[in-house]
């Protein structure tokens, strides 16, 4: 029996050597015929910890690696959401990590609504 292969987006990379992948699929409602999105989360093994939140990955079914991990990451594509830059702060030896958000517009704050009494 061939191994199942799914594609999804990494939604969490907090655990060591594990990523959580959100896989979405579209199904047709049996009564009304409307197309509905269904999603499932899978814990997948990432041996090198290279995949970050926002990356698109391909996962493949494998033997049980833990109680909840039956999938492993086969390949993937780094997206703009997950690219991280390391910046040296004024040569003082401290490094900070900044995300590259050049694609997204800065969120504009709206003034708080005033209540009238």
ABEGO torsion letter per residue (X at the ends): XBBBBBBBBBABAABBGBBBBBBBBBBBBAAAGBBBBBBBBBBBBBAAGABBBGBBBBBBBBBBABAABABBBABBBBBAAABBBBBBBGGAGBBBBBBBAAABBBBBBBBBBBBBX
